[in-house]
Each structure stands twice: as structure tokens, then as C-alpha cells.
Amino acid sequence: MTASGSVPQGLRSTSASISLPILLSGIALGVSFPPNGIPVLAWAALVPLLLRWDEAVRPRVLLTEVYTAYLLAYALALFWPLLTAYPQTLVLSLGGLLLIPLLLAVPFAVSLPIRQRYGRPSGLVALVAVHLTVEFVLQHGPIPFPWVTFGHTQANMLPLAQMVSWTGVAGLTLWLLLVNTLVFLTIAAAASRTRQIGYGLLTVALVAGSWGAGHWLQQQETEPDGYVTVGLIQPGMSTEYEGASDEERLARLVQLSDSLVQSMGMPPTLIVWPGLVDEHRTSASWQSRYLRAMQRWTDQMQAALLMGTELIAADRRRTNAKVRHNSAVLFRPNQRRHRYDQVDLVPFAEHVPGSQHVPLLRRIVQPAAEARPLVPGQRHGPLTYDGINIGVLVGFEAILSDPTRALARKQADFLVAMTHDAWWGRAPGYRQHLAHVRLRAIASRKTVVQVTRSGSTAVISPDGTMIHADEPMAALSRMVTVPLHRAQTLYVRVGDWISLIALAITAVLGAWWVIVRRMTVPGHPPPKRAPASANA
């Protein structure tokens, strides 16, 4: 047995060769993401890459091979953003599709020298830590895009997904990396029957133990702290409706809401509309008129209305300048309305980082041609009505962990995810979005109500169970009873503690590597390579 273990001959190479196992790895990873419905493939999707890593010599060659696998994976799982009708968004989506796989291939390349110098165990620790660090950057960095987080592949595996209430999605990613590593070690230990059986048993124990713990967590659901009746309005999609004026869209929503109230015989406590009013097509004066009209309608109905819209507002940074916000407005009967402005905008689609300082950058985004740029809000916070705290997630925010955690820490009783999902029609995007929202429900242990213009309106219980999901693109109205939960999970209280540990390990490894490289000068021999027994 070599110092790197026994690896299938087809994976051994010192030059870039995209072999069948590398391609199979990419395919398995790609179809493990929702909505393809084969998440179990993610449990071993990285094994061919790990086997190649175990025999690789040159980091650059390995980087190319792993990049190819990830590129194939995201071409299968994330091709749908390329279906947009906006050329600028198409170009930027393609750029992201090419760049993100490169970032996720970096852990394999940077951990290879550590494996070569210090042996397989050290290399595997480095690989896992750097992988979690890259995902942390994709979740919390200046240009966040956590859609491709490895843990999201398990969004529909509810027993396993329960761990995110303790660890966040990073816990699911870590679990997947551990299972893939154990399967890899089982294969690589072919020369030792005893070791192979031991690694195999550890793999079974990890999977079975995690599955059993997840079932136990599902049974620990606490009693609700109360209930609220909510009317959900999904206007549906059609060519005529998309081309309609804002006045016609509002009339459609009012009609659906009135029909719901008449059929139920009484108004709900809250009516929720998705984001429909495209304010960039109208004026500030029209905005003022329709806001007053909606307040009068709410007073008449004697039910609160939570409505998504784009609002024109004064830019606090510049005198007399006007900007747009993606907003959720809560109209309360006979009370002053509340408003939340979306904080986390889609990078390079809704907002270009730095564009507030370099206006020319706005022209690379679809709304950039408008006179009023779309700018983020200031902070996350629930909207309040009748003693109930409503946590609002606008569009892209339902994919991020931080907004959900911030709302739960501020005592949100339930969450409302207001989505558009209309840019890509019936492509898989809206189904992936809904699957990822399930993880937000589990992480916070809050009921999540998703109301959408074109996707699927749904109610998700705190354990991720889909209470119901309506037919996408259809026009409908529905009355639901939403349980309220005020308790906070470990993840809400502590945050991404697994990612922070990974960041610390990565920082230590980076510092140690710099020190070792500086010591490797004439007269200072490098550390000896680990013996074969250390890699077994």
C-alpha cells in the first residue's frame, strides 16, 4: 500500500484528464439538489473526487478536474437562471455559474500540499475546514450566493434536515463531508479488510444515528404559543396579467381577497399579497394615492394587509435624490402602516455592490436603466399587528440564514416569505426556492408562510413538513390557520458555530503553512513526509 492508499488505476494521473468517475461525480452532485429528488446521491457524490485527490500530485491539475465536476453539477442544478429574458441577467448568471464551481474546487487544491507533506488525515481536516470556510463566505460574504451550499441538497430529507435547528446549514454540509470521507476511506482501505470493515461500520453508524436523532427531534415539537388566521392570495401568471397596469393588478388582488372573505363569511386577521406592484413604471404621486386607497380598503375590511411592492423613497445619503426599495408594507386597520425594506438584494441582479459610489456599475443590471436605482434597506425586523410579530423575508432573503436568524432573535412569531420567481417561468428555480425555505423553517422552528406571484404558495411547519403547497402559476385564495412559536433554537441563539470553528482551523492551517514555507530555505530541510501508516 502506498502512502496515499490504494486507488483505482483510472483515477491516477499527473496531468489533467477528465475521467468517467469525475464526470459521474458531477452528475451525482447535480441531481442531488432539489427538485431532482435524489438527495442520497450527495452522500457519495464527492468520493471520486476524494479518490483523485488522494493520488494527485499537482494542485493545478486537481483544481481543473474538480472544477469540471462542479461545473457539470451546477449546469444540471442551476441551468434555469440562464432562461431569463434579460440579457444583462443572463450574462451575470453565466458568470456566476462559471465562478462558483471554481471557488468550491479550491479546498481540494489547497489541501493537497498538506496531504502530501503531513499525510492523509491532516489533508482531510484541511479539506473539510476550507470547504466550510468557502461556504461561509458564500453565505455571509460581501457578494452572498448560498444557493449552491452542499447542505441544501438535503432540504427534502426531513429527518437529516432537523440538525439545522442546532447547527444551521453548515451542519448538514459537515455531515455530508463526513459521510463522503468515510465512504472514501472504506474504498481506499481495500488492502486491509479490518480497516475497511471498521470504516464501513462507522459510515452506517453515522447515517443511522443521524437519521434516528432527526426522527427524535421531529417528535419534540412544542405546543404553539397561539394561532392566527391568514388569507393567502396567489394571483397566478398569464401573459395578460404580466402586461397589465398596476391598477389592473391591484383590482385583481382585491377581487380575490373579497371573494375569499365572502366565501369564509368573515375576514382573517391578516391577508398576504405577494410583491406585485412595479413602482418603477409609475410615479411617486401615484404611489401616494394607491397607498391611501389600500389603507381605506384595509379599514373597511377590518383585516390587516401585508403587501409586497416597490416603493419610491428619498435617498438619505443624497439630498433630493429618489431611490426604489423592494418593500413589504403592513396596512393595519385604523392604524399607521408599517414597512420593511429588503436588506439583502440579489448580487448583480437587483443590486451591484459599490454601485452607490460608482453609478456606471448600475448599467450592468436589468433595472439599471431606470432613473431610480434599487437600494437595500437598513436592518431586519418584524412587523407588528395585534400583538403578533410577523417576520418578513423578501425574495432572495429566504435563501440566506442571517435574515431568518435575525427575525427569530427579535421574537418573530411566524415568518412570511414573499417571492416573485416569475423571471424563469416553470423552470426548476421556484421549486428549489421552496425546498430551501423548508430549511429556514427548521432552523428557526417557526411556521413559514410562502406567498408567491408565480411559484407555489405554501405553508411549512416548524419541522419542515409541507402543510400544503398550492399549484404553481394558478390564481387562488386560501384561508389558513398559522401556529405561532416564540421559542428560540440553539442555532438562533448561537449562530453558525460550526463555520466559525472551520474558519479558526483554516486560519491556523494558513498561518502554519506560511511559517513552514518561510522555514523551507537552504540549510533548513522541510518536514519529512508522513509514513504510510499515517494514511491508512
N, C-alpha and C positions, 0 to 999 in steps of 0.2 A: 504493500500500500504506500502510495506517495504521501508527501507532506500535505497535499491538498485533498487527499481522499481518492476514491475510485469513482470516476465519472464516465458516462457513456462516451465512446470514442467520437461520435458525431458532433459532440459539443466542444471538442478540443480544437483550438485554433489560435494562432498568434496574429492573424490578420482578419479584417472584418469579413465575416461570412454569415449571411443571414440564413441560418439553417431552419429546417422544418420545425424543430422544437421551439425556436424563438418565435416563429410565426404563430404556432399553436398557443404559446403563452399570451401573445397579444390578443388572439381571438377569444380565448377563455376569459381574459380580463374584461374585454369589451362587452361580451354578452352577459357578464355577471352584474352589470349596472342595471338598475330599473330603466325601462319597464320590461326588459327582456325576460326576467323571471327565472334566471338560473344563478342565484347568488352563491350557491355551493361551489361553483367553479372557482370563485375567488379564493377558496381555501387552499388551492394548489396552483393557482394561475402563475405565481412567481417562481415555482420550483424549477422550470427550465432555465430561468434567468439566474437563479442561485447556483445551479449546477455549472452554468457557463462562467459565472463569477469565480467559482471555486478552482477553475483551471486557467483562467485568463492570466495573461502576462502584461499586456499593455492597457492602461486605463482608457486611452483614447479609443482603442478598438472596442473595448467593452462598452463604452459610452454609446458608440454608434449602434451596436447591436441592441442594447436595452432601449435606446431611443426609438429604434424601429418598432420594437414590440409595443411600447406605449403609444406610439403614433398610430399604429394599427388599432389598438384598443380604443382610443378616443375617436378615431374615424368611425368606428362602429357605434360607440355610445353617444357621441356628440356631433354627429354629422348635421343634425337638424338646424343649428344656428346658421348654417350656410344657405338655408332655404329662404332667408329673409328677402324681402323685395327691395331693401335699401342697399345700394352699392357700397356706401361707406361702412355700414354694419357688416356686410359680407366680408370686406377686406379685413376689418379688425377681428372678426370672428375667426377667419382663416389664420391670421397672425397668432391668435391665442392658441388655436389648435396645434400650431407648429411649435410654439414656445413651451407650453406647459409640459408636454412629454419630455422635453429636454431637461427641465427642472427636476422632474421625477426620476430621470435616469442618473442624475448627479450622485445620489447616495451610493450607487453601485460603483461608480468610478472612483470616488474619493475614499471609499472603504477598502478598495483593492490594495493599495500600498500598505495599509495597516495589516491586512490579512497576510501579505507577502512577508512583512517584516516580523510580525508578532504572532502569526498563526490564525487559524480559522475562528476560534471563539472571540478573540479581540476584534477581528474583522466583522463578524456578525453583529456584535454590540454596536460598532460604529455604524454599520449599515442601517440598523433599526433606528438608532438615535438620529442620524442625519435625515432619514426618511420622515420621521415625525417632525423634525425641525422644518423641513421643506413644507410639509402640510400646514404647520403652524403659520408660516409666512403666507401661504395661500389663504389662510383663514383670517389672519389679523394684520397682514402687511398693508402697505400703502396702496397696493392695487389688488384687493382681495378677489379671489375667484375660487371658492372651495367646492364648486360643483363636482370636481373630479376627485375629491377626497376618497381614499381607499375604503374607509368605513361606510361610506354611502352605499356601497354595493349590498350591504346587509339591511337596508332600510325596511324591507318587507319580511325579514326573518325576525319576527317579533320576540321570540324567546331570547335570542342573542342581542337584539337591539335594546333590551331592558338595561344593559350595563351603562348606557349613555346617561342615565339618571345619576350615576356615580362618577363617571369619567368623561362625559362628553364624547363626541365622535372620535376623538383621539384614542379612546379606549377600544373602540371597535377596530380601528386601524392597527393598534398594537396587537390585539388578539389575532387578527388575520396574519400579521407578520410572524407571530409566534407559531401559528399552525403551519404556515408555509415553510418556516425554518425547520420545524420538527419533521415534516414530510421530506424535505431535502436531506436532513441528516439521516433519516431512515434509509433513503436510497443510497446515499454516499457511504454508508456503513456496510455495504454489501459484503465486504471481506470479513466482517466479524458478525456472526449470527447473533451472538449475545447482545451486542450493541444495537443491532438492527431491531431485535425484539424489544429492547428497552425503549428506544426512540418511538417505536410503533405504539407501545403501551402508553407512553407519555402523551402522544397525539390523541389517542382515544380518550384518555382521562381528561385532557384539556377540553375537548369538544363536549364530552358527556357532562362534565362538571359545569361548564358554562351554560349548557342547554338547561340542565336541571336548576341552576341558580336563577336563570331567566324565568322559568316557569314559576319558581317560588316568588320572585319579585312581582310577577303579574297577579299573584294571589294576595299580595299585601296592599292592594288598592284601598285607600282610606275613604271613609264616607264623605260625600260632598258637603261643603260648608253652606250650600244653598243652591238655588236654581234660578234661571232667568229664561223667559220665553223670547225667542229671537225669530224674526221673519227674514228669510234669506231670498234675495232676488237675483236670479241669473237671467240676463236679458237675451242671451243667445247671440249667435253670429249669423249674419247674412250680408250679401253684397249691398242690399238696400240700406241695411241698418248701419253698416260701416260708412256709407256715404251720406248718411243723414246729418242734419244740422244738430247742434247741441239742444235746441229747443225740442226737436222731434225725439231725441234720445231721452230727454227728461220726461217727456209726455209718456213714452213707453214705460219707463220705470214707475211713474206714478200710477199708470193703469194697472201694472202687475201688482203693485203694493195695495191699491184699493181693492182689487179682486181678491187678494189674499185675506184682507181684513173682513170683507163681506162673506167669504166662504167660511171663515172661522167664527164669525159673529162677534169678535172683539179684537182690538189691536194687541199686538205683542208689546213687551216692554221696549224692545229695540228692533228696528228694521235696518238691515245692512244692504247697501248697494256697492257693487264693485266700482273701480275707477273708470268713469266713462266720459266725463266732460273734458274735451281737449281745449283748454283755455287759450292755447297759442293761436287758435283760429278766431278768437273773439277779442273783445276789448275789456278794459278794466271797468267801464261803466256797465257793460252787460253783466259782468261778474257780480257787481254790486246788486243789480236788480234780481238776478236769479237766486243769490244767497238770501235776500229778503223774502223772495217768494217761497223758498224752501222752508224758511223759518215759519212763515204763516201756515204752510201746509202741515208742518210738524205740530204747531199749536192746535190746529183743527183736529188732527188725528189723535192727539194726546199720546203719542208714542215717540220715543227718541229715534233719530235717523242718523246713522253713520254712513257717510258717503265719501267715496274716493273721487278726487278731482285734481285738476291742475289749477293752482292759484297764482295770480299776479300779485306781487308784493314789492315793497320798497327794499332795495339793497342797503343793508345797514352799513356797508363798507364804503358806499359811494353816494353822494348827495344826488337826489332826484333820479337815480337810476332805478329801473324796474327789472325784476327777475321773475322766474317761474319756480314754483315748488310742486313736487308731487306730494299731495296732501290728503289727509283724512279729516273730514270735518264732522263733528258731532253736534247735531242740532238737538237741543233739549227743549221740551215744551215749556213755553213761558219763561225761559231762562236764557242767559247768554250762551252762545255756542262756544265749543272748544275746538281746537285744531292741533293736528300733529303733522309736521313736515318730514318727509322721508329723509333720514340721515344718510343711509348707505345707498348710493346710486350705483348703477351698473358701470364699472370702469370702461371707458372708451365707447360706451353705447348711450348712456344717459349723461355721463359726466366725464370730462378729461381732467385727470389730476394736473393741477398747475394752470388750468385754463383761465382761472380768475386773475392770474397775473400776466398771462400771455394770450390775449383774445384770439390770436390767429389759430391757436390749437382747437378752438371751438368748431372750426370748419371741417374737422375730420369726423364729427359726429352728425347723425341724422338731424337732430333738432337744431344744429348749429346755424342753419340758415335763418332761423327765427331771430327777431330783434331782441327777444328776452331769453337769456340762457337759463337752463335748468340748473339750480344750485341746491346743495344739500341743506337739511335743517340743522339745528344746533344740538339737540340731545333727544335720547329716547325717554319716553314717559307715558304712562297710561292716561286715558281719558276717562272722566268720571261722570256717572249719572245714577241718581237714586241710590247712592251708597255702593255702587258697583264699579270697580276699576277694570276698564277694558284695555287690554294691551294690543296695540295695532302694529302689524308688520305689513309694510307696503312693498309689494313686488319682490325684488331681489333680497330684501331683508329676511325673508322666510328661509333662505338658504344658509344664512350666516348664524352662528351660535351666539355671538355677543348681543345682538338686539333682544333675542328671546331671554337671555340671562338677565339683561338689564331690566326688562319689564317685570320678570318674575321677582327680582330683588326689590322692585318698587311696588310689590304687593298687587300685581295684576291678578284678577280673579279668573279670567279666561283670555284667550288670545284670538284675534281676528286677523287672518292673513288675506289681504286684498291683492289679487293678482290680475294681470292682463292676459298674458300668454297668447295674445292674438297674432303676434308677428309671424308665427310659424304654423298657423292653422292646425291641422290634425297630426302634425309631426309629433314624435315622442316627447318633446320638451315638456308639455303640460303634465304628462303622467310622471315624468321624473320629478318635476317640481312637487307634485302632490306626495310622492313617496318620501322625498326629503323632509317635507313638512311633518311627516309622522315622527321623525326623529326629534323635531322641536317639541312636539307634544310630550314625548317620553322624557327628554332631558329636563323639562320644566315641571312635569306631572300636571300639566294644565290641559283642559279641553281646548282644542283648536277648531275654530270655525273658518273654513276657507271659502271665500266668495269670489267668483271669477267672472270675468266678462266672456271668456271663450273656452276656458278649460273645464274643470269639473268641480262644481260646488260640493263641499263635503263637510262632515263633522267627524272629528277624530278624538277618541277618548284619551285620557292621560296615559294609558298603557300602549297607545299606538293602534288600538283596534279601530277599524273604519266603521263608525256607526252607520253612516250611509255616504254614498258618493253618487251624485246625480249624473245623468247622461251629459257628456260634454257637448258644447255648442247649442244645446237646446234652450228654449225660452221657458222658464219655470219660476214658480214661487213656492216656498215651503216654510211651514212653521215648525220650529224645533225647540225642545227644552234642553238647555245647556247647563250641565253641572258646574258649580263654582268650586275651585280649590285654592286655598291660601297657603298651604304648607310649602316649604322650600326644600328642594332636593340637595344632596351633597354637591352635585355639580353647580347648582345655582349659588350655593354659599361659598364654594372654594374656587370654582373656575377650572381652567384647563391645566390641572396639576400634572397630568402625565406629560403634556407638551413641555411644561416648564422643566421637568426632570430631564427630558430629552434635550432641551436647549442647554442645560447645565452640562450634560455629558458631552454634547457636541463642542461646547466651548472648551472644556477640559482637554478633549482629544485634539482640538485645533491648536491650543496653546502647547500641549506636549509635542505635537508634530513639529511646530515651529522651533521649539527648543532642540529637538533631536536633529533637525536639518541643520541648524546652526553649529551643532557639535560635530557634525559629519564633515570634518575638514582634514587635510593631511596631518597625520600624527594622532588623529582621534578616530579609530576604527568604528564603523557603525555597529549597533547591537546585532547580536547573532540571530539568525532566523530561528523560529521556534522549531523544535524537533517534531517528527511525525506524530508522536504520541499526543501532542497538544492539539492536534487537529482531528483526532479521532472522534 
